[in-house]
Amino acid sequence: MIACAEAGKAKSFPQSLSDREVLRLFFDWDAWARPDQRPPLVPWSRWLLMGGRGAGKTRAGAEWVRGAIDGRPRYALQPCRRIALIGETFADAREVMVDGVSGLRQIAPPWDRPRYEASRRRLVWDNGAVASLYSAEDPESLRGPQFDAAWCDEIGKWRHAEEVFDQLAMGLRLGVSPRLVATTTPRPTALIKRLVDDPSWLISRAATSDNQAFLSDGFVDGLKQTYAGSRLYRQEVEGDLIEDRQDSLWSREEIDRTRMAQAPAVDRVVVAVDPPASANNRSNACGIVACGKLENGSFAVLADATIEGATPERWAHKAIGLYKALQADCLVAEANQGGEMVRAVLAQAGPDVPVKLVRARRGKWLRAEPIAYLYAQGRVHHVGALPALEDEVLDFGPDGLSSPGQSPDRMDALVWALTELGGDPAAPRLRTV
């Protein structure tokens, strides 16, 4: 089809085909795919596809699974019959990898559409192939099963990425040459950097604009107008693997070195809220972060429940919900903007929840410095991966976030929570409302 388009025959060629041939062509992925979406020509067993949002990564991963089940050249050396589908959660595996717009059931031709067996969390094809769904939240679920192929989606967001890959590697032991495909928006996590540096992995890259023909009109131009030139744009749109900024208070190595797989026992838990500037402002996120203090005096970052584009009622209920889920001791909320509104909406959502209002008397950089120092001392532990929060703190420099117009809402909530737990000895005690 690309050749036809280049020869000016994109419209006339389909008209020369019968209805049956048009249908076959529509489901012929190799006729439509870009080179970066096709499996490598050279012999391979591991393939990493990194790209911007909407670049066609999910479609490429799903089409590879379909080709591997058929045993097509470049896709697999023989038809695959036991496939692992691993998403960030079971919901992601089902809603994106299976039933999403580019998922396995949606891209399948009518004559070869797999059946989803919800009770067993698996897809079944008429030829006997079975694809089982797994959550990256549960690495131990991969202990025991064996496969001849696996597709892992959005590995940059996985909380237990290294452990999941270790377990999966031991289960890829069926067939002549088991193959593994990973699709993700690039993040400089320890796992992704390891795969990029590993010569056994073949790497494909794509930008959002490469897939512009299949995206909503104005989508790419809108992102460019808003975010062009920022680190966020380079990572999320251009699909570049961006290393940490040199002038950041934090470093990814420090976060990775002290990361915990599971939440530890804590003496006290605080949920902090950094509300948008006003009740009518839905452009910014409402930062909601939970932290706990351990018996040895160190701290654990337990959850990031930040919500974007929400009304005050929604973010208040989200914060109160996290408070109750973690059985927290108090809820801290910044009150520099709309203090009375913050007090009112939180009281309405959780009248029995103890709330502390705080006001920033120092700039963001000065407030963040003592907290970043705790990280450098190895006294702050992230529980699992918190990718959005980690990207934000790592993008914070003396001049604020490099992303134009973006407020560090998650970072502010993190700083407030750790400050209340005693992470900043110079901070004044907070007033209970």
Secondary structure as GFF3:
##gff-version 3
##sequence-region A 1 433
A	DSSP	alpha_helix	2	6	.	.	.	ID=ss1
A	DSSP	alpha_helix	12	15	.	.	.	ID=ss2
A	DSSP	alpha_helix	19	26	.	.	.	ID=ss3
A	DSSP	alpha_helix	29	32	.	.	.	ID=ss4
A	DSSP	three_ten_helix	35	37	.	.	.	ID=ss5
A	DSSP	beta_strand	46	51	.	.	.	ID=ss6
A	DSSP	alpha_helix	57	70	.	.	.	ID=ss7
A	DSSP	beta_strand	82	87	.	.	.	ID=ss8
A	DSSP	alpha_helix	90	92	.	.	.	ID=ss9
A	DSSP	pi_helix	93	98	.	.	.	ID=ss10
A	DSSP	alpha_helix	104	107	.	.	.	ID=ss11
A	DSSP	three_ten_helix	110	112	.	.	.	ID=ss12
A	DSSP	beta_strand	115	117	.	.	.	ID=ss13
A	DSSP	three_ten_helix	118	120	.	.	.	ID=ss14
A	DSSP	beta_strand	122	124	.	.	.	ID=ss15
A	DSSP	beta_strand	130	135	.	.	.	ID=ss16
A	DSSP	three_ten_helix	139	142	.	.	.	ID=ss17
A	DSSP	beta_strand	149	153	.	.	.	ID=ss18
A	DSSP	three_ten_helix	155	157	.	.	.	ID=ss19
A	DSSP	alpha_helix	161	171	.	.	.	ID=ss20
A	DSSP	beta_strand	179	184	.	.	.	ID=ss21
A	DSSP	alpha_helix	190	197	.	.	.	ID=ss22
A	DSSP	beta_strand	201	206	.	.	.	ID=ss23
A	DSSP	three_ten_helix	208	214	.	.	.	ID=ss24
A	DSSP	alpha_helix	219	227	.	.	.	ID=ss25
A	DSSP	alpha_helix	231	236	.	.	.	ID=ss26
A	DSSP	alpha_helix	252	257	.	.	.	ID=ss27
A	DSSP	beta_strand	268	274	.	.	.	ID=ss28
A	DSSP	beta_strand	285	293	.	.	.	ID=ss29
A	DSSP	beta_strand	299	304	.	.	.	ID=ss30
A	DSSP	beta_strand	307	308	.	.	.	ID=ss31
A	DSSP	alpha_helix	312	325	.	.	.	ID=ss32
A	DSSP	beta_strand	330	334	.	.	.	ID=ss33
A	DSSP	alpha_helix	339	349	.	.	.	ID=ss34
A	DSSP	beta_strand	355	358	.	.	.	ID=ss35
A	DSSP	alpha_helix	364	376	.	.	.	ID=ss36
A	DSSP	beta_strand	380	382	.	.	.	ID=ss37
A	DSSP	alpha_helix	387	394	.	.	.	ID=ss38
A	DSSP	beta_strand	396	397	.	.	.	ID=ss39
A	DSSP	beta_strand	400	401	.	.	.	ID=ss40
A	DSSP	alpha_helix	409	418	.	.	.	ID=ss41
A	DSSP	pi_helix	419	423	.	.	.	ID=ss42
A	DSSP	beta_strand	431	432	.	.	.	ID=ss43
###
